[in-house]
Amino acid sequence: MDLGYIEFLISIMPQDDKRKIEFVEGFIHRYLIPNIKDDDIIALEPMDYRLLKYLMFSLLMKYESETTAS
């Protein structure tokens, strides 16, 4: 996977979309892996599909609550 190309695409995104990336990064640091750094490798254990679905849903709910509150 070419992370450099992905980062380039992110760099030319509108500011609103860049804020979404920043939100995801903050969510990961607050709720999942507090001390993770960009070059760290993580291994995701097998998980129930519903758990992944609910985790992603909670991410969206948290994003909406923070963006509509400001």
Secondary structure, 3 states (H helix, E strand, C coil): CCHHHHHHHHHCCCHHHHHHHHHHHHHHHHHHCCCCCCCCCCCCCCCCHHHHHHHHHHHHHHHHHHHHHC
